[in-house]
Amino acid sequence: MPADRLPRYVELGAKQLEERTRAAQALLNSCTLCPHLCRVNRTAGERGFCRMGAQAVVASGGPHYGEERELVGGGGSGTIFFSGCTLRCVFCQNWQISWEGQGVALPAEEVARVMLGLARRGCVNINLVSPTHFVPQILAALCIALRRGLHVPLVYNTGGYELPETLALLDGVVDIYMPDIKYADDKPGALYSAALDYASRTKVAVCEMQRQVGDLAVDKHGVAYRGLLIRHLVMPNDLAGTEEVLRFVTREVSPHAAVNVMAQYRPAHLASRYPLLDKCVSTLEVQAAKKLTKQLGMRVIGG
């Protein structure tokens, strides 16, 4: 395998990965992993915004064939869904996991076992869904998995609400960043996702992700092994500010960014309580967003 195809955590090595793990675990004593900056002692059982404690809580893990084709390959994306979330989107389709925290608390040894099991089943990557509040636990598991031969790319699948300081712990660890950019400005983030500064924080975070991994790169089979893949969900009444999001990406992230303009919005969970959210998006709205993405020169992912 060419050197530039090695997973970044393999290149980083066990010693540095262990140092990152210790630095991340120290943050659990006064948690500042996400922009909510709760400063609770999760090792002592205190709970902040994400409502999670000292151990990772896993809702499910298995090969996923519904992700972008660049992540699926022939063996599926090895997806681990973590419980809890740094956001509280009123339209969340997985609210039982993100809001209610359904899942099983697992020590690092067991999370590593899940990672290795997915790799043995032929998954082309390990896809960490909603990982932000469990970065220390994930790094601890990765240390174990690396020693036992894990050798597939690591995908950081996030809602986008991140701190640069947490992302710095992942520099040289994560191969593929896959953030959402949900909104163009802060107001809807506050109204619909309980994040007062969502857009401001996410724009900084996505630029840092781009700096770390660059544009999305794929192998001869079209499977991604490194880079940034941005997701943007088209929302009713243009609450997401789609054109502004796309122009931000091409102007400040990369003119060649890989972007999946998503049509999956539906008024799930509590969305019916919000008149502007209580409808689906039209095919024409999605087509217009994808057309603009192409016109701006970016790479349209997912059709």
PASEBA-1860 file (N, C-alpha, C; in nm, 3 decimals):
! residues 303
1> MPADRLPR> 0.085/-0.120/0.000/0.000/0.000/0.000/0.089/0.125/0.000 ~ 0.065/0.221/-0.091/0.145/0.344/-0.092/0.136/0.416/0.040 ~ 0.242/0.490/0.073/0.247/0.558/0.202/0.130/0.654/0.221 ~ 0.088/0.720/0.112/-0.021/0.817/0.127/-0.157/0.751/0.139 ~ -0.162/0.619/0.131/-0.287/0.547/0.149/-0.298/0.486/0.289 ~ -0.190/0.487/0.366/-0.197/0.435/0.501/-0.294/0.518/0.584 ~ -0.376/0.456/0.667/-0.456/0.535/0.761/-0.367/0.628/0.841 ~ -0.415/0.746/0.866/-0.331/0.846/0.932/-0.292/0.805/1.073
9> YVELGAKQ> -0.380/0.733/1.142/-0.346/0.690/1.277/-0.234/0.585/1.275 ~ -0.223/0.510/1.165/-0.112/0.415/1.150/0.018/0.492/1.133 ~ 0.014/0.595/1.047/0.132/0.679/1.028/0.172/0.749/1.159 ~ 0.073/0.793/1.234/0.100/0.864/1.360/0.174/0.774/1.459 ~ 0.131/0.650/1.467/0.198/0.554/1.555/0.136/0.544/1.692 ~ 0.161/0.431/1.757/0.098/0.400/1.885/0.137/0.499/1.994 ~ 0.263/0.540/1.999/0.309/0.628/2.108/0.238/0.762/2.104 ~ 0.233/0.825/1.987/0.167/0.955/1.978/0.016/0.942/1.996
17> LEERTRAA> -0.040/0.831/1.949/-0.183/0.810/1.968/-0.217/0.797/2.116 ~ -0.131/0.731/2.191/-0.151/0.720/2.335/-0.139/0.856/2.404 ~ -0.049/0.941/2.357/-0.036/1.076/2.412/-0.162/1.157/2.386 ~ -0.216/1.146/2.266/-0.341/1.217/2.234/-0.454/1.166/2.324 ~ -0.455/1.035/2.347/-0.560/0.976/2.430/-0.555/1.031/2.571 ~ -0.437/1.039/2.628/-0.424/1.092/2.764/-0.469/1.238/2.771 ~ -0.431/1.316/2.671/-0.472/1.457/2.669/-0.624/1.470/2.658 ~ -0.685/1.385/2.576/-0.830/1.390/2.560/-0.902/1.343/2.686
25> QALLNSCT> -0.852/1.237/2.748/-0.916/1.186/2.869/-0.913/1.287/2.983 ~ -0.809/1.367/2.988/-0.801/1.469/3.093/-0.915/1.569/3.083 ~ -0.967/1.588/2.963/-1.077/1.684/2.943/-1.207/1.637/3.005 ~ -1.220/1.507/3.029/-1.343/1.454/3.088/-1.364/1.500/3.231 ~ -1.257/1.544/3.298/-1.269/1.590/3.436/-1.339/1.726/3.446 ~ -1.336/1.801/3.339/-1.408/1.929/3.329/-1.436/1.948/3.181 ~ -1.543/1.885/3.134/-1.558/1.857/2.991/-1.570/1.983/2.906 ~ -1.476/1.995/2.813/-1.477/2.103/2.714/-1.454/2.045/2.575
33> LCPHLCRV> -1.514/1.929/2.548/-1.494/1.864/2.419/-1.571/1.932/2.307 ~ -1.684/1.994/2.338/-1.766/2.058/2.235/-1.792/2.203/2.273 ~ -1.851/2.281/2.183/-1.870/2.424/2.210/-1.965/2.457/2.325 ~ -2.039/2.360/2.378/-2.124/2.390/2.493/-2.041/2.417/2.619 ~ -1.917/2.364/2.622/-1.824/2.392/2.733/-1.891/2.372/2.869 ~ -1.950/2.256/2.890/-2.028/2.229/3.011/-1.942/2.227/3.137 ~ -1.816/2.184/3.124/-1.722/2.178/3.236/-1.772/2.089/3.350 ~ -1.846/1.985/3.316/-1.886/1.887/3.417/-1.779/1.779/3.427
41> NRTAGERG> -1.774/1.713/3.543/-1.680/1.604/3.564/-1.748/1.473/3.524 ~ -1.728/1.434/3.402/-1.795/1.313/3.353/-1.738/1.187/3.417 ~ -1.613/1.191/3.462/-1.555/1.074/3.529/-1.619/1.051/3.665 ~ -1.683/1.155/3.720/-1.751/1.143/3.849/-1.901/1.127/3.834 ~ -1.945/1.106/3.712/-2.088/1.082/3.689/-2.169/1.205/3.658 ~ -2.105/1.322/3.650/-2.180/1.443/3.615/-2.214/1.441/3.466 ~ -2.328/1.498/3.431/-2.375/1.497/3.293/-2.397/1.640/3.244 ~ -2.350/1.666/3.122/-2.371/1.796/3.060/-2.475/1.789/2.950
49> FCRMGAQA> -2.458/1.872/2.850/-2.556/1.882/2.742/-2.580/1.747/2.674 ~ -2.474/1.673/2.648/-2.487/1.546/2.576/-2.545/1.435/2.662 ~ -2.547/1.455/2.794/-2.604/1.360/2.891/-2.526/1.229/2.899 ~ -2.402/1.232/2.856/-2.321/1.111/2.856/-2.214/1.118/2.964 ~ -2.171/0.999/3.010/-2.074/0.991/3.118/-1.935/0.953/3.073 ~ -1.869/0.869/3.152/-1.728/0.839/3.129/-1.706/0.733/3.022 ~ -1.803/0.645/2.999/-1.789/0.542/2.897/-1.864/0.579/2.770 ~ -1.813/0.531/2.658/-1.885/0.548/2.531/-2.015/0.468/2.536
57> VVASGGPH> -2.120/0.525/2.482/-2.248/0.456/2.471/-2.275/0.433/2.323 ~ -2.288/0.306/2.285/-2.302/0.268/2.145/-2.444/0.218/2.121 ~ -2.510/0.278/2.023/-2.645/0.236/1.986/-2.643/0.117/1.892 ~ -2.548/0.115/1.798/-2.538/0.003/1.704/-2.405/0.010/1.632 ~ -2.368/-0.102/1.572/-2.248/-0.108/1.490/-2.262/-0.216/1.386 ~ -2.233/-0.183/1.261/-2.245/-0.281/1.155/-2.213/-0.223/1.019 ~ -2.201/-0.305/0.917/-2.179/-0.255/0.781/-2.300/-0.174/0.735 ~ -2.274/-0.060/0.677/-2.380/0.029/0.630/-2.361/0.049/0.480
65> YGEERELV> -2.465/0.020/0.405/-2.458/0.033/0.260/-2.537/0.154/0.209 ~ -2.591/0.232/0.301/-2.670/0.348/0.261/-2.594/0.478/0.263 ~ -2.466/0.474/0.296/-2.385/0.595/0.295/-2.345/0.629/0.150 ~ -2.275/0.740/0.134/-2.226/0.778/0.002/-2.143/0.664/-0.057 ~ -2.154/0.646/-0.188/-2.087/0.530/-0.249/-1.936/0.535/-0.230 ~ -1.880/0.654/-0.214/-1.736/0.667/-0.189/-1.697/0.610/-0.052 ~ -1.793/0.592/0.035/-1.766/0.536/0.168/-1.805/0.389/0.179 ~ -1.880/0.339/0.083/-1.936/0.205/0.094/-1.846/0.098/0.034
73> GGGGSGTI> -1.794/0.125/-0.087/-1.710/0.026/-0.153/-1.781/-0.107/-0.168 ~ -1.704/-0.215/-0.159/-1.764/-0.347/-0.174/-1.808/-0.410/-0.044 ~ -1.755/-0.360/0.068/-1.786/-0.424/0.196/-1.868/-0.342/0.292 ~ -1.911/-0.226/0.248/-1.991/-0.140/0.334/-1.905/-0.051/0.423 ~ -1.966/0.051/0.476/-1.901/0.141/0.570/-1.924/0.086/0.710 ~ -1.817/0.067/0.785/-1.827/0.008/0.919/-1.876/0.110/1.020 ~ -2.006/0.123/1.031/-2.066/0.235/1.102/-2.091/0.203/1.249 ~ -2.043/0.292/1.337/-2.070/0.283/1.480/-2.150/0.406/1.519
81> FFSGCTLR> -2.274/0.385/1.561/-2.361/0.494/1.602/-2.346/0.515/1.752 ~ -2.295/0.633/1.789/-2.281/0.667/1.930/-2.407/0.739/1.979 ~ -2.441/0.716/2.103/-2.560/0.777/2.162/-2.529/0.917/2.213 ~ -2.636/0.995/2.230/-2.619/1.133/2.271/-2.575/1.218/2.154 ~ -2.569/1.348/2.175/-2.532/1.438/2.065/-2.496/1.574/2.123 ~ -2.416/1.649/2.050/-2.384/1.787/2.090/-2.488/1.885/2.037 ~ -2.585/1.834/1.962/-2.696/1.915/1.912/-2.827/1.853/1.960 ~ -2.934/1.931/1.951/-3.066/1.878/1.983/-3.161/1.927/1.874
89> CVFCQNWQ> -3.143/1.871/1.754/-3.223/1.913/1.639/-3.367/1.865/1.657 ~ -3.461/1.958/1.646/-3.601/1.922/1.670/-3.656/1.832/1.560 ~ -3.586/1.824/1.447/-3.630/1.741/1.334/-3.549/1.613/1.323 ~ -3.476/1.577/1.427/-3.386/1.462/1.421/-3.462/1.332/1.391 ~ -3.413/1.256/1.294/-3.476/1.130/1.258/-3.428/1.015/1.346 ~ -3.321/1.037/1.423/-3.269/0.935/1.515/-3.277/0.984/1.659 ~ -3.388/1.047/1.692/-3.400/1.113/1.822/-3.393/1.016/1.940 ~ -3.430/0.890/1.918/-3.421/0.794/2.029/-3.276/0.776/2.072
97> ISWEGQGV> -3.184/0.788/1.975/-3.041/0.774/2.004/-2.982/0.906/2.051 ~ -3.010/1.014/1.977/-2.944/1.142/2.004/-3.004/1.215/2.123 ~ -3.136/1.214/2.137/-3.202/1.283/2.248/-3.212/1.195/2.373 ~ -3.258/1.071/2.354/-3.286/0.984/2.469/-3.166/0.900/2.510 ~ -3.066/0.890/2.423/-2.945/0.820/2.461/-2.955/0.669/2.464 ~ -3.045/0.614/2.382/-3.056/0.468/2.378/-2.926/0.405/2.331 ~ -2.880/0.304/2.398/-2.756/0.238/2.362/-2.698/0.166/2.481 ~ -2.581/0.109/2.463/-2.514/0.031/2.567/-2.378/0.094/2.597
105> ALPAEEVA> -2.350/0.117/2.724/-2.221/0.170/2.765/-2.115/0.061/2.748 ~ -2.006/0.096/2.679/-1.900/-0.002/2.651/-1.764/0.053/2.693 ~ -1.681/-0.027/2.755/-1.542/0.014/2.782/-1.464/0.018/2.651 ~ -1.347/0.080/2.655/-1.265/0.096/2.535/-1.234/-0.038/2.470 ~ -1.211/-0.140/2.550/-1.180/-0.273/2.497/-1.292/-0.324/2.406 ~ -1.416/-0.300/2.446/-1.529/-0.348/2.367/-1.550/-0.264/2.241 ~ -1.528/-0.132/2.251/-1.538/-0.047/2.132/-1.432/-0.089/2.030 ~ -1.312/-0.119/2.079/-1.205/-0.167/1.990/-1.246/-0.297/1.923
113> RVMLGLAR> -1.311/-0.383/1.999/-1.356/-0.511/1.944/-1.459/-0.490/1.832 ~ -1.546/-0.392/1.850/-1.643/-0.360/1.745/-1.570/-0.312/1.619 ~ -1.473/-0.223/1.636/-1.395/-0.173/1.523/-1.328/-0.288/1.448 ~ -1.260/-0.373/1.520/-1.188/-0.483/1.458/-1.284/-0.582/1.391 ~ -1.398/-0.604/1.452/-1.497/-0.693/1.393/-1.549/-0.641/1.261 ~ -1.572/-0.511/1.253/-1.618/-0.451/1.128/-1.513/-0.463/1.019 ~ -1.387/-0.440/1.056/-1.279/-0.454/0.958/-1.267/-0.597/0.909 ~ -1.280/-0.694/1.000/-1.273/-0.835/0.960/-1.387/-0.874/0.867
121> RGCVNINL> -1.500/-0.807/0.881/-1.616/-0.837/0.795/-1.601/-0.774/0.656 ~ -1.495/-0.701/0.634/-1.468/-0.643/0.502/-1.510/-0.499/0.485 ~ -1.549/-0.432/0.593/-1.586/-0.291/0.582/-1.464/-0.210/0.539 ~ -1.487/-0.111/0.453/-1.375/-0.036/0.395/-1.330/0.080/0.483 ~ -1.402/0.107/0.590/-1.363/0.211/0.685/-1.436/0.188/0.816 ~ -1.396/0.265/0.918/-1.470/0.271/1.043/-1.533/0.409/1.048 ~ -1.665/0.412/1.050/-1.744/0.534/1.036/-1.804/0.569/1.173 ~ -1.749/0.670/1.237/-1.789/0.710/1.372/-1.898/0.816/1.363
129> VSPTHFVP> -2.021/0.781/1.399/-2.135/0.871/1.386/-2.163/0.939/1.521 ~ -2.170/1.071/1.521/-2.185/1.152/1.642/-2.074/1.122/1.742 ~ -1.950/1.146/1.703/-1.837/1.105/1.787/-1.785/1.211/1.883 ~ -1.825/1.336/1.868/-1.756/1.448/1.932/-1.743/1.433/2.083 ~ -1.853/1.399/2.149/-1.853/1.392/2.295/-1.786/1.265/2.347 ~ -1.744/1.177/2.255/-1.673/1.056/2.294/-1.532/1.048/2.234 ~ -1.474/1.160/2.199/-1.339/1.159/2.142/-1.239/1.088/2.234 ~ -1.236/1.113/2.365/-1.139/1.042/2.449/-1.158/0.890/2.447
137> QILAALCI> -1.284/0.847/2.452/-1.314/0.705/2.454/-1.281/0.640/2.320 ~ -1.305/0.712/2.211/-1.272/0.661/2.078/-1.121/0.646/2.061 ~ -1.046/0.746/2.106/-0.901/0.738/2.096/-0.846/0.622/2.179 ~ -0.903/0.601/2.296/-0.859/0.489/2.380/-0.885/0.356/2.309 ~ -1.002/0.344/2.247/-1.035/0.221/2.173/-0.944/0.205/2.053 ~ -0.914/0.316/1.987/-0.829/0.310/1.868/-0.688/0.264/1.904 ~ -0.639/0.306/2.020/-0.507/0.259/2.065/-0.504/0.106/2.071 ~ -0.608/0.049/2.128/-0.616/-0.097/2.140/-0.629/-0.161/2.002
145> ALRRGLHV> -0.718/-0.105/1.919/-0.741/-0.162/1.786/-0.616/-0.154/1.698 ~ -0.541/-0.044/1.711/-0.419/-0.030/1.632/-0.318/-0.139/1.670 ~ -0.302/-0.161/1.798/-0.209/-0.266/1.843/-0.251/-0.404/1.792 ~ -0.380/-0.420/1.766/-0.431/-0.550/1.721/-0.450/-0.557/1.569 ~ -0.399/-0.455/1.499/-0.393/-0.465/1.354/-0.496/-0.389/1.275 ~ -0.573/-0.300/1.337/-0.670/-0.223/1.258/-0.596/-0.141/1.154 ~ -0.650/-0.140/1.031/-0.573/-0.083/0.920/-0.666/-0.029/0.812 ~ -0.781/0.028/0.852/-0.873/0.086/0.754/-0.895/0.233/0.791
153> PLVYNTGG> -0.933/0.316/0.695/-0.952/0.459/0.723/-1.058/0.485/0.830 ~ -1.039/0.596/0.900/-1.128/0.638/1.006/-1.210/0.758/0.957 ~ -1.342/0.746/0.966/-1.434/0.851/0.922/-1.494/0.918/1.045 ~ -1.487/1.049/1.049/-1.542/1.127/1.159/-1.670/1.194/1.108 ~ -1.783/1.134/1.142/-1.914/1.169/1.087/-1.988/1.254/1.189 ~ -1.986/1.386/1.171/-2.025/1.480/1.275/-2.131/1.580/1.228 ~ -2.208/1.628/1.324/-2.304/1.734/1.296/-2.239/1.868/1.269 ~ -2.107/1.875/1.284/-2.033/1.996/1.249/-2.004/2.090/1.364
161> YELPETLA> -2.069/2.069/1.477/-2.054/2.161/1.590/-1.932/2.117/1.672 ~ -1.818/2.174/1.639/-1.690/2.128/1.690/-1.605/2.244/1.741 ~ -1.510/2.209/1.826/-1.409/2.304/1.871/-1.276/2.276/1.802 ~ -1.202/2.378/1.762/-1.069/2.356/1.704/-0.977/2.279/1.797 ~ -0.990/2.300/1.928/-0.903/2.232/2.024/-0.927/2.081/2.023 ~ -1.052/2.040/2.008/-1.082/1.897/1.999/-1.034/1.841/1.866 ~ -1.056/1.916/1.760/-1.008/1.871/1.629/-0.856/1.859/1.626 ~ -0.786/1.942/1.703/-0.640/1.933/1.708/-0.595/1.798/1.762
169> LLDGVVDI> -0.672/1.740/1.852/-0.640/1.608/1.905/-0.654/1.500/1.799 ~ -0.731/1.530/1.696/-0.759/1.433/1.590/-0.674/1.454/1.466 ~ -0.591/1.557/1.467/-0.503/1.585/1.352/-0.400/1.472/1.340 ~ -0.398/1.407/1.226/-0.312/1.292/1.210/-0.375/1.161/1.251 ~ -0.499/1.167/1.298/-0.574/1.047/1.340/-0.686/1.017/1.243 ~ -0.768/1.117/1.215/-0.885/1.099/1.127/-0.840/1.106/0.980 ~ -0.892/1.016/0.900/-0.863/1.015/0.757/-0.966/1.094/0.677 ~ -1.092/1.076/0.710/-1.201/1.139/0.636/-1.291/1.211/0.734
177> YMPDIKYA> -1.302/1.340/0.717/-1.399/1.417/0.794/-1.527/1.429/0.712 ~ -1.640/1.402/0.777/-1.768/1.415/0.709/-1.863/1.497/0.797 ~ -1.849/1.631/0.793/-1.935/1.717/0.874/-2.062/1.758/0.799 ~ -2.166/1.781/0.876/-2.280/1.856/0.825/-2.246/2.004/0.831 ~ -2.300/2.080/0.736/-2.315/2.225/0.755/-2.465/2.248/0.746 ~ -2.528/2.260/0.860/-2.675/2.263/0.865/-2.733/2.398/0.830 ~ -2.667/2.504/0.875/-2.724/2.638/0.860/-2.617/2.738/0.819 ~ -2.662/2.841/0.748/-2.569/2.945/0.703/-2.543/3.050/0.810
185> DDKPGALY> -2.638/3.069/0.903/-2.618/3.167/1.009/-2.665/3.111/1.142 ~ -2.639/3.182/1.249/-2.658/3.128/1.383/-2.804/3.119/1.428 ~ -2.891/3.203/1.377/-3.027/3.209/1.431/-3.101/3.076/1.421 ~ -3.108/3.009/1.305/-3.180/2.881/1.301/-3.113/2.773/1.384 ~ -2.982/2.779/1.398/-2.913/2.683/1.484/-2.960/2.694/1.628 ~ -2.982/2.818/1.672/-3.032/2.840/1.807/-3.176/2.793/1.821 ~ -3.257/2.822/1.719/-3.400/2.789/1.725/-3.427/2.640/1.714 ~ -3.354/2.573/1.627/-3.390/2.436/1.590/-3.290/2.329/1.634
193> SAALDYAS> -3.171/2.370/1.680/-3.070/2.270/1.718/-3.006/2.296/1.853 ~ -3.057/2.394/1.927/-3.007/2.425/2.062/-2.858/2.457/2.063 ~ -2.812/2.523/1.958/-2.672/2.564/1.949/-2.669/2.711/1.907 ~ -2.644/2.799/2.002/-2.656/2.942/1.977/-2.561/2.993/1.870 ~ -2.446/2.929/1.858/-2.342/2.976/1.766/-2.307/2.868/1.664 ~ -2.406/2.789/1.623/-2.380/2.674/1.535/-2.303/2.713/1.410 ~ -2.356/2.807/1.333/-2.293/2.840/1.205/-2.152/2.896/1.223 ~ -2.136/2.983/1.321/-2.004/3.043/1.345/-1.902/2.936/1.380
201> RTKVAVCE> -1.940/2.845/1.469/-1.848/2.738/1.511/-1.820/2.641/1.396 ~ -1.924/2.605/1.324/-1.909/2.503/1.221/-1.821/2.552/1.106 ~ -1.834/2.677/1.070/-1.751/2.731/0.961/-1.603/2.724/0.997 ~ -1.570/2.758/1.120/-1.430/2.748/1.165/-1.385/2.602/1.164 ~ -1.472/2.514/1.213/-1.438/2.372/1.223/-1.413/2.310/1.087 ~ -1.499/2.339/0.991/-1.485/2.279/0.858/-1.357/2.327/0.790 ~ -1.323/2.452/0.810/-1.196/2.501/0.754/-1.077/2.427/0.815 ~ -1.085/2.398/0.945/-0.977/2.323/1.010/-0.971/2.179/0.958
209> MQRQVGDL> -1.087/2.118/0.937/-1.089/1.983/0.881/-1.024/1.980/0.743 ~ -1.056/2.080/0.661/-0.996/2.089/0.529/-0.845/2.104/0.538 ~ -0.800/2.185/0.634/-0.656/2.202/0.651/-0.588/2.070/0.685 ~ -0.654/1.990/0.766/-0.594/1.864/0.810/-0.589/1.760/0.699 ~ -0.696/1.745/0.622/-0.704/1.629/0.531/-0.717/1.665/0.384 ~ -0.748/1.790/0.351/-0.758/1.830/0.210/-0.884/1.782/0.142 ~ -0.887/1.798/0.010/-1.004/1.755/-0.068/-1.016/1.603/-0.066 ~ -1.136/1.556/-0.089/-1.163/1.412/-0.086/-1.082/1.340/-0.194
217> AVDKHGVA> -1.012/1.234/-0.152/-0.932/1.153/-0.244/-0.986/1.011/-0.245 ~ -0.994/0.951/-0.364/-1.045/0.815/-0.377/-0.942/0.728/-0.449 ~ -0.952/0.597/-0.428/-0.861/0.504/-0.494/-0.915/0.466/-0.632 ~ -0.851/0.372/-0.696/-0.890/0.333/-0.832/-1.028/0.269/-0.838 ~ -1.080/0.229/-0.723/-1.214/0.170/-0.717/-1.320/0.275/-0.679 ~ -1.277/0.399/-0.664/-1.370/0.505/-0.627/-1.402/0.512/-0.479 ~ -1.323/0.443/-0.397/-1.345/0.442/-0.252/-1.257/0.548/-0.186 ~ -1.317/0.629/-0.103/-1.243/0.738/-0.038/-1.146/0.683/0.067
225> YRGLLIRH> -1.027/0.741/0.071/-0.930/0.703/0.173/-0.879/0.824/0.252 ~ -0.909/0.944/0.207/-0.867/1.063/0.280/-0.945/1.184/0.228 ~ -0.963/1.283/0.316/-1.020/1.409/0.270/-1.149/1.448/0.340 ~ -1.205/1.557/0.289/-1.325/1.619/0.346/-1.445/1.593/0.256 ~ -1.554/1.547/0.317/-1.681/1.528/0.245/-1.788/1.600/0.327 ~ -1.843/1.706/0.269/-1.941/1.789/0.340/-2.083/1.744/0.305 ~ -2.166/1.736/0.406/-2.309/1.710/0.385/-2.388/1.837/0.414 ~ -2.485/1.863/0.329/-2.576/1.976/0.353/-2.718/1.932/0.324
233> LVMPNDLA> -2.803/1.943/0.424/-2.943/1.902/0.412/-3.028/2.021/0.368 ~ -3.092/2.007/0.254/-3.185/2.111/0.208/-3.308/2.108/0.298 ~ -3.348/2.225/0.349/-3.458/2.232/0.444/-3.573/2.315/0.389 ~ -3.694/2.292/0.438/-3.809/2.369/0.390/-3.794/2.517/0.419 ~ -3.853/2.598/0.332/-3.849/2.743/0.346/-3.706/2.798/0.351 ~ -3.613/2.722/0.295/-3.471/2.759/0.289/-3.417/2.802/0.426 ~ -3.460/2.731/0.530/-3.412/2.763/0.664/-3.263/2.739/0.680 ~ -3.208/2.652/0.594/-3.065/2.623/0.601/-2.980/2.731/0.535
241> GTEEVLRF> -3.041/2.815/0.449/-2.962/2.915/0.376/-2.867/2.847/0.280 ~ -2.920/2.758/0.197/-2.838/2.669/0.115/-2.740/2.743/0.025 ~ -2.786/2.844/-0.046/-2.694/2.915/-0.136/-2.579/2.977/-0.058 ~ -2.607/3.036/0.056/-2.501/3.098/0.135/-2.402/2.992/0.185 ~ -2.453/2.875/0.225/-2.366/2.766/0.269/-2.272/2.725/0.156 ~ -2.328/2.704/0.038/-2.248/2.658/-0.075/-2.144/2.762/-0.116 ~ -2.181/2.888/-0.114/-2.085/2.992/-0.150/-1.975/3.004/-0.044 ~ -2.010/2.984/0.081/-1.907/2.980/0.185/-1.807/2.867/0.157
249> VTREVSPH> -1.858/2.751/0.124/-1.769/2.635/0.101/-1.672/2.663/-0.012 ~ -1.724/2.709/-0.125/-1.635/2.730/-0.241/-1.539/2.846/-0.219 ~ -1.580/2.943/-0.138/-1.498/3.062/-0.116/-1.394/3.041/-0.006 ~ -1.431/2.971/0.102/-1.345/2.967/0.220/-1.294/2.828/0.256 ~ -1.354/2.724/0.202/-1.308/2.588/0.233/-1.224/2.536/0.117 ~ -1.287/2.512/0.003/-1.215/2.467/-0.117/-1.307/2.481/-0.238 ~ -1.256/2.535/-0.348/-1.339/2.543/-0.470/-1.367/2.406/-0.530 ~ -1.295/2.304/-0.483/-1.314/2.169/-0.536/-1.370/2.075/-0.429
257> AAVNVMAQ> -1.434/2.130/-0.329/-1.485/2.049/-0.219/-1.588/1.947/-0.268 ~ -1.590/1.832/-0.200/-1.691/1.729/-0.226/-1.810/1.757/-0.134 ~ -1.927/1.775/-0.197/-2.047/1.813/-0.121/-2.162/1.722/-0.158 ~ -2.226/1.667/-0.057/-2.349/1.590/-0.077/-2.466/1.678/-0.037 ~ -2.539/1.726/-0.136/-2.662/1.802/-0.112/-2.773/1.701/-0.091 ~ -2.827/1.698/0.029/-2.915/1.589/0.071/-3.062/1.629/0.066 ~ -3.144/1.532/0.025/-3.288/1.556/0.009/-3.371/1.483/0.113 ~ -3.308/1.432/0.219/-3.375/1.342/0.311/-3.461/1.411/0.418
265> YRPAHLAS> -3.468/1.544/0.414/-3.545/1.610/0.520/-3.691/1.566/0.518 ~ -3.741/1.538/0.636/-3.884/1.519/0.658/-3.915/1.567/0.798 ~ -4.037/1.609/0.825/-4.070/1.666/0.957/-4.081/1.559/1.065 ~ -3.966/1.510/1.111/-3.961/1.405/1.212/-3.959/1.466/1.353 ~ -3.975/1.379/1.451/-3.965/1.412/1.594/-4.055/1.530/1.630 ~ -4.000/1.645/1.663/-4.079/1.759/1.710/-4.104/1.864/1.602 ~ -4.069/1.834/1.479/-4.077/1.936/1.373/-4.218/1.987/1.350 ~ -4.317/1.904/1.378/-4.455/1.947/1.355/-4.496/2.064/1.445
273> RYPLLDKC> -4.419/2.089/1.550/-4.449/2.202/1.639/-4.399/2.335/1.583 ~ -4.323/2.327/1.474/-4.262/2.448/1.415/-4.317/2.464/1.274 ~ -4.404/2.561/1.251/-4.471/2.573/1.121/-4.376/2.576/1.002 ~ -4.262/2.641/1.013/-4.170/2.651/0.900/-4.100/2.518/0.869 ~ -4.100/2.428/0.966/-4.035/2.298/0.948/-4.132/2.186/0.911 ~ -4.260/2.214/0.918/-4.359/2.108/0.910/-4.401/2.075/0.766 ~ -4.302/2.050/0.682/-4.329/2.002/0.547/-4.200/1.945/0.489 ~ -4.213/1.865/0.385/-4.095/1.811/0.317/-4.043/1.912/0.216
281> VSTLEVQA> -3.923/1.890/0.167/-3.869/1.976/0.062/-3.909/1.918/-0.074 ~ -3.916/2.003/-0.174/-3.956/1.960/-0.307/-3.835/1.913/-0.388 ~ -3.864/1.836/-0.489/-3.758/1.791/-0.581/-3.692/1.910/-0.649 ~ -3.771/2.011/-0.682/-3.716/2.129/-0.748/-3.617/2.203/-0.658 ~ -3.646/2.210/-0.528/-3.554/2.277/-0.435/-3.420/2.205/-0.430 ~ -3.427/2.073/-0.425/-3.303/1.994/-0.418/-3.226/2.004/-0.548 ~ -3.296/1.994/-0.660/-3.229/2.004/-0.790/-3.161/2.139/-0.807 ~ -3.226/2.245/-0.761/-3.165/2.378/-0.772/-3.037/2.387/-0.689
289> AKKLTKQL> -3.039/2.326/-0.571/-2.920/2.328/-0.486/-2.805/2.249/-0.549 ~ -2.836/2.135/-0.607/-2.732/2.055/-0.672/-2.678/2.125/-0.797 ~ -2.766/2.192/-0.869/-2.723/2.266/-0.987/-2.627/2.377/-0.948 ~ -2.659/2.449/-0.840/-2.571/2.556/-0.795/-2.436/2.500/-0.751 ~ -2.437/2.384/-0.684/-2.313/2.321/-0.641/-2.222/2.296/-0.761 ~ -2.280/2.244/-0.868/-2.203/2.218/-0.990/-2.155/2.348/-1.054 ~ -2.242/2.448/-1.059/-2.205/2.575/-1.119/-2.088/2.641/-1.045 ~ -2.083/2.620/-0.914/-1.975/2.678/-0.835/-1.845/2.600/-0.849
297> GMRVIGG> -1.850/2.487/-0.920/-1.730/2.410/-0.947/-1.696/2.301/-0.849 ~ -1.785/2.281/-0.752/-1.759/2.178/-0.652/-1.799/2.041/-0.704 ~ -1.754/1.940/-0.633/-1.780/1.802/-0.672/-1.908/1.756/-0.603 ~ -2.009/1.722/-0.681/-2.137/1.680/-0.626/-2.129/1.531/-0.594 ~ -2.151/1.499/-0.468/-2.150/1.361/-0.421/-2.295/1.314/-0.403 ~ -2.320/1.189/-0.432/-2.453/1.134/-0.412/-2.551/1.166/-0.522 ~ -2.502/1.193/-0.643/-2.593/1.213/-0.755/-2.615/1.359/-0.788
END
